Structure formats: C-alpha cells, structure tokens
Amino acid sequence: MSVLRKFFIHYSHFLSGSVLSMLLGLISFPILTRLLTTEEYGIVGLVSITMFFVVDIAKGGLGDGITRFYKEYSETTDKLTIFSSTIVIRGFILSLITVLFYVTIFPLINNYLSIKDEYIIYFMIMAIYLFIRPLNIIVFGILRVTGKTIFLNIIGLIGRIISIGLSLLLLIYVIGQFYGYFIGLVLAELIISMILFYWFFAKYKIDFNKVSGRLAMDLMKFGTPLLITELSYLLLSYVDRYMIVAYYGENTLGLYSAGYNLASYISDIIMFSLSYAVIPIYVGIYEKEGKEKTEEFLKRCLHYLLIAIIPVFFGYLAISNDLLITLASKKYAAAAVFSPIILLGSLFFGMNNIFNAGLYLKKKSMTILIIMLSAVIINIFLNLVLLPAYGVMGSAIATLAACAVTTVLTISLSYRYIIIRIDVKKFLYYIMLSGIMYLTVRQIETTVVWINLMLKIITGVFIIASGVLFKEEEIRSKIKQLILFKT
C-alpha cells in the first residue's frame, strides 16, 4: 500500500468520525439558535468555552502523561496498581481543588466581564461538570494507551448523543427553563463517568497506600508543556468571546458565537481529520526513508489539501448568508459578514499540521509553543484595538491576523528542517476556478432560502468537480480504476 493511499484511507476514517460528530452538533445548532434568544445562545457558548479552559487546568498534565508512562508501569501488577491509584486519587484531588478555585474566583472575574447576575447560576451548575470531566479524561487516556479505540469511540459517540438528547429534553420538555440545558450536560457527563469507571474498576485496583508522589510529579512535569500549548490554543480560539461580552454584552456575543461556531464546524471537519491522519504517517516515512521522501509526501498532501480548502472558503463566502438563515434563522444573518473571515483564519491555522512537520520531527516543541503564545498576544492586542472600533468584525479580523501569523512563523522556522513546496501554477488555477465558482453561484437567487442554498451548493460542487477532473490526471485515473473495478 502506498503511503499516499494509506493517508487517504486514514483521513477518510477520521473524516467520517468528524462528519458524524458535526452532524450531531448540527442537530442542536438550529434548535438552540431558534429556541433561545441571541443573548442566551451567547451564554451557552461562553459557558462551554469556560469549561474548556478550566477542565484543561484541572487535568494538571496527568492526562497527557498517561501515554508516556503507562507502558513503564504496566510491567507488573504492583506497579500497575501504583499507576492506577496515583492517576485516579491525584486526579480526584486536582479536580476538587480546581472546582473550589473556580467557584471562588469566577464571581470576581465577572466584575470585569459584567455578565448579568441571572446567568451566573449556569456557570455554577457546570462546576459539577468541571469536577467529573477531568476524571473521565483520565479513563479515556487509559483506553487510548491500551488500544481500546473502538470502545473509546463508541463511548465518545454515546456521550455526545446523551449530552445533546438530555440537555434538549430537559430544556424543552421536562424543566422548560434555560437552566435545564446545563443540568442535562452535567447528567450526561455523570452517566458517561459511571460507564467509564465501571470498566476501569473491573480492570484496575485502587490502593490509597500505593499513591506515588514521585509518579504524580513525573506525570505533571511531562504534561505541563503540553497543557500550556493546549491553553494557548484555547486562548487563540476563544479569548475574543470574553472581550466581546465585556465590551458589547451577551446579545452581541450570541451573534458572534453563531458565526464562529458554523465556521468552526466546517474547518474542523477538514483540519482535525488531517492532523490525526498525516502526522503518524510522515513520522514513519521520516524514520524509515528520510527527509527527501518525507518532503515529497507532504508536498502531495498539501496539494490535495489546497484542492479542498480553497473551494471550501470561496463556497462558504458565497452561501454563508443562506446557510446561516437556513440553520440558525434570520436573526443570525448578520454573522454572514464576518463568519467567512473566521473560516479563513481557521484554515490558515489548520495548515500548520503540515507546515510544522520540520519542527515536530526535530522535537522543537518549545518553538511551537512560542509561536502559539505569539499568536495569542497578537490576537489580544488586535482585539483591544479593533473590537471597540469595529465590533465583532474587528474580532474576526484579529483572529484571521493571528492565525496567519502562526502560519508565516511556522513556515519560516520549520522550513529550516523540512521544505514543503507549493505548485504555484496549480495554486493559482484553483484560486481562479474557485473565483469563477463564487461569481457563478452568487448569481443564483430564488424566493425560498433553502432552495437557494441547495441550488448554490449543487452548482458550486459541479463547477469545482469539473475543474478538478480536468486538471488532476491522478484523480481521473483513480476514478477510472474504481469504475472498472465495480463493473
């Protein structure tokens, strides 16, 4: 099997999972945007990203260290008991400390955010989620490192379904109040926790006397740099939400969240699947076949990635208004002005999964972290300058600029080790093709929004598919082989 074919197979597997996850998310997206006010939808987003930040802190690096140290401690039953006891007991303590810190500090932080008092209770309800989630992540880490990936993915999917189902059920039918949504999220996490720890306690022993302070420190030392990198990514992605609510309030935050979330759904389908598929493959090529073959593989991956993301951006630019009205309702139509800018920034940032191959292969993790921190600083600075003057458009521009800077820095530093060349002629060809598609699709207007949307999508896909088949001999050849094989 060729490495490129292996890449496409792995990518298709992860893409399928991403699409399924996105479809589940899109079930709740149009329901929440219609059922809740713009202000309430903004609070849902703010609570969610707050949990992202604080859960990351609550992990304390333990979850990331599991992958590194599990094999070393799985050699004997006694050492395995030390490992399992340490990660669970220390994880429990870290979660408890984080929750106490959270419920104490958040009201003080809110003096600057100025979130309405009626919404503070929802942040407090999620303190229970904050206690449970880091412990669940520990068990997920054990499942990953022991190769229980099917069980892990099934539980993840079940958790997503239960979370969406329970939160909407309690919000709409059982409680009928806004807080029911958050209670549903907490109950869903609790159910998943019961399943995970039922499995865990059936496999591992917990002994309070076997908890190792040294192991806990080793886990945290290893995981802390990764933790800081994760927090930097979250800051780059979400710090603008806190600034928006502080400057303009919950209603404007809701509009921004809808535009941001829809762009993120689209970007994540492509980019998260890419990161999971491409990194293990190019690491293997580099170790077995060297730099030249690695550069050749990455060049081809980048080429096919550009074939996908250039039309996706131009296509979203053409249909974003219709898509937001169809999925979220007319009250979010204004988000179509800035949402494509956020998508472009996300696509820039996602390409770093290929561009930073040199840094990754040379284990320049500190350089990657410095790039991330630089982007966070730029994002915050530009928000401080642009947000007061231009509103949410200023935040979108700040996001694009910060993400573009990460790509420029990544290329300039990573290319010292691995050079990934772009076929400029083909790049310009797909820019031109996508531009033609955009201008053509923009001419389609009917009186019914969803019909408008469908016609635009069908027309855009036809133009791009025709242009790709005309230009890409390898793709034509693969399609012919597939047709001949089936016949």
KABEL-V448285 format. One record per backbone hydrogen bond with DSSP energy under -0.5 kcal/mol. CO is the residue of the C=O (numbers start at 0). NH is the residue of the N-H. E is the energy in kcal/mol with one decimal. If there is no record, write none. Layout:
CO/NH/E
CO/NH/E
This chain:
1/5/-2.4
2/6/-2.3
3/7/-2.4
4/8/-2.4
5/9/-2.6
6/10/-3.2
7/11/-2.4
8/12/-1.9
9/13/-2.4
10/14/-2.9
11/15/-2.2
12/16/-1.7
13/17/-2.5
14/18/-3.0
15/19/-2.3
16/20/-2.4
17/21/-2.7
18/22/-2.7
19/23/-2.0
20/24/-2.1
21/25/-2.8
22/26/-0.8
23/26/-0.5
23/27/-1.0
24/28/-2.0
25/29/-1.1
26/30/-0.7
27/31/-3.2
28/32/-2.3
29/33/-1.1
30/34/-2.8
31/35/-2.6
36/40/-2.6
37/41/-1.8
38/42/-1.6
39/43/-2.2
40/44/-2.0
41/45/-2.2
42/46/-2.8
43/47/-2.0
44/48/-2.3
45/49/-1.8
46/50/-2.0
47/51/-1.9
48/52/-2.0
49/53/-2.5
50/54/-2.7
51/55/-1.6
52/56/-1.7
53/57/-2.5
54/58/-1.6
55/59/-0.6
56/59/-1.1
58/61/-2.2
60/64/-1.6
61/65/-1.1
62/65/-0.5
62/66/-0.6
63/67/-0.6
64/68/-2.1
65/69/-2.1
68/72/-1.4
69/72/-0.6
69/73/-0.7
70/73/-0.9
75/79/-2.1
76/80/-2.0
77/81/-1.9
78/82/-2.3
79/83/-3.0
80/84/-2.5
81/85/-2.1
82/86/-2.4
83/87/-1.7
84/88/-2.4
85/89/-2.2
86/90/-1.1
87/91/-2.5
88/92/-2.2
89/93/-2.6
90/94/-2.4
91/95/-2.3
92/96/-2.6
93/97/-2.4
94/98/-2.3
95/99/-2.2
96/100/-2.4
97/101/-2.8
98/102/-2.6
99/103/-1.1
100/104/-2.7
101/105/-2.6
104/107/-0.8
104/108/-2.2
105/109/-2.3
107/110/-1.1
108/111/-2.1
108/112/-1.4
109/113/-2.9
115/118/-1.8
115/119/-0.6
116/119/-1.0
116/120/-0.5
118/121/-1.0
118/122/-0.9
119/122/-0.5
119/123/-1.6
120/124/-2.4
121/125/-1.5
123/126/-1.5
124/127/-1.5
124/128/-0.5
125/129/-2.3
126/130/-1.2
127/131/-1.8
128/132/-2.9
129/133/-0.7
130/134/-0.5
131/134/-0.6
131/135/-1.9
132/136/-2.2
133/137/-1.3
134/138/-1.5
135/139/-2.4
136/140/-2.1
137/141/-1.7
138/142/-2.4
139/143/-2.3
140/144/-2.4
141/145/-1.7
142/147/-2.4
143/146/-1.1
146/148/-1.5
147/151/-2.4
148/152/-2.7
149/153/-2.4
150/154/-2.7
151/155/-2.4
152/156/-2.4
153/157/-2.9
154/158/-2.9
155/159/-1.9
156/160/-2.3
157/161/-3.0
158/162/-2.5
159/163/-2.3
160/164/-2.9
161/165/-3.2
162/166/-1.9
163/167/-2.0
164/168/-2.4
165/169/-2.7
166/170/-1.9
167/171/-2.8
168/172/-2.2
168/173/-2.0
169/174/-1.9
169/175/-2.0
176/179/-1.6
177/180/-1.4
177/181/-0.6
178/182/-1.9
179/183/-2.0
180/184/-1.4
181/185/-2.0
182/186/-2.6
183/187/-2.2
184/188/-1.9
185/189/-2.0
186/190/-2.3
187/191/-2.2
188/192/-2.0
189/193/-2.0
190/194/-1.8
191/195/-2.7
192/196/-2.8
193/197/-1.5
194/198/-1.8
195/199/-2.4
196/200/-2.6
197/201/-0.9
198/202/-0.8
199/202/-1.1
199/203/-2.6
206/209/-1.9
207/210/-1.0
210/212/-0.6
211/215/-2.1
212/216/-2.1
213/217/-2.4
214/218/-2.8
215/219/-2.2
216/220/-2.8
217/221/-2.2
218/222/-2.3
219/223/-2.2
220/224/-0.6
221/225/-0.6
222/226/-2.5
223/227/-2.6
224/228/-2.0
225/229/-2.4
226/230/-2.6
227/231/-2.2
228/232/-2.2
229/233/-2.3
230/234/-2.6
231/235/-2.5
232/236/-2.1
233/237/-2.7
234/238/-2.2
237/240/-1.5
237/241/-0.8
238/242/-1.4
239/243/-2.6
240/244/-2.3
241/245/-1.6
242/246/-2.1
243/247/-3.5
243/248/-0.8
244/248/-0.7
248/252/-1.6
249/253/-2.1
250/254/-1.6
251/255/-2.4
252/256/-2.9
253/257/-2.0
254/258/-1.8
255/259/-2.7
256/260/-3.1
257/261/-2.1
258/262/-1.5
259/263/-2.3
260/264/-2.3
261/265/-1.6
262/266/-2.4
263/267/-3.1
264/268/-1.6
265/269/-1.1
266/270/-3.0
267/271/-1.6
267/272/-0.8
269/273/-1.5
270/274/-2.3
271/275/-2.0
272/276/-1.8
273/277/-3.1
274/278/-1.1
276/280/-0.7
277/281/-2.6
278/282/-2.1
279/283/-1.7
280/284/-2.3
281/285/-2.2
282/286/-2.0
283/287/-1.9
284/288/-3.5
284/289/-1.0
285/289/-0.8
289/293/-1.5
290/294/-2.6
291/295/-2.0
292/296/-2.3
293/297/-2.6
294/298/-2.1
295/299/-1.7
296/300/-2.3
297/301/-2.7
298/302/-2.0
299/303/-2.2
300/304/-2.2
301/305/-2.6
302/306/-1.7
303/307/-1.1
304/308/-2.9
305/309/-1.9
307/311/-1.6
308/312/-2.3
309/313/-2.1
310/314/-2.9
311/315/-2.6
312/316/-2.4
313/317/-1.4
314/318/-1.8
315/319/-1.9
318/322/-3.0
319/323/-2.6
320/324/-2.1
321/325/-2.4
322/326/-2.6
323/327/-2.8
323/328/-0.9
324/328/-1.0
328/331/-1.7
329/332/-1.8
331/334/-1.7
332/335/-1.9
333/336/-1.5
334/337/-0.6
334/338/-2.5
335/339/-0.5
337/340/-0.6
337/341/-1.5
338/342/-2.2
339/343/-2.3
340/344/-2.1
341/345/-2.5
342/346/-2.3
343/347/-2.3
344/348/-2.4
345/349/-2.4
346/350/-1.6
348/351/-1.3
349/352/-1.7
350/353/-1.8
350/354/-2.3
351/355/-2.6
353/356/-1.6
354/357/-0.6
355/359/-2.6
356/360/-3.0
357/361/-1.8
358/363/-3.3
359/362/-1.3
362/364/-1.3
363/367/-1.8
364/368/-2.2
365/369/-2.4
366/370/-2.2
367/371/-2.1
368/372/-2.7
369/373/-2.3
370/374/-2.0
371/375/-2.1
372/376/-2.3
373/377/-2.3
374/378/-2.6
375/379/-2.5
376/380/-2.6
377/381/-2.8
378/382/-2.1
379/383/-2.3
380/384/-1.6
381/385/-3.7
382/386/-2.0
385/389/-3.3
386/390/-1.9
389/392/-1.1
390/393/-0.9
390/394/-1.2
391/395/-2.2
392/396/-2.3
393/397/-2.2
394/398/-2.3
395/399/-2.3
396/400/-2.7
397/401/-2.4
398/402/-2.4
399/403/-2.6
400/404/-2.2
401/405/-1.8
402/406/-1.7
403/407/-2.4
404/408/-2.9
405/409/-2.5
406/410/-2.6
407/411/-2.4
408/412/-2.1
409/413/-3.1
410/414/-2.0
412/415/-0.9
413/416/-2.1
413/417/-2.1
417/419/-0.5
418/420/-0.6
421/423/-1.2
422/426/-2.4
423/427/-2.6
424/428/-2.0
425/429/-2.2
426/430/-1.6
427/431/-2.5
428/432/-2.9
429/433/-2.2
430/434/-2.1
431/435/-2.4
432/436/-2.4
433/437/-2.7
434/438/-2.5
435/439/-2.3
436/440/-2.9
437/441/-2.2
439/442/-1.3
440/443/-1.7
442/444/-0.6
446/448/-0.5
447/451/-2.4
448/452/-2.5
449/453/-2.2
450/454/-2.5
451/455/-2.0
452/456/-2.4
453/457/-2.6
454/458/-2.4
455/459/-2.8
456/460/-2.7
457/461/-2.1
458/462/-2.2
459/463/-2.4
460/464/-2.8
461/465/-2.2
462/466/-2.2
463/467/-2.6
464/468/-2.4
465/469/-2.0
466/470/-1.6
467/471/-3.1
470/472/-0.9
471/475/-1.9
472/476/-2.5
473/477/-2.2
474/478/-2.3
475/479/-2.3
476/480/-2.3
477/481/-2.1
478/482/-2.4
479/483/-2.7
480/484/-2.3
481/485/-1.9
482/486/-1.7
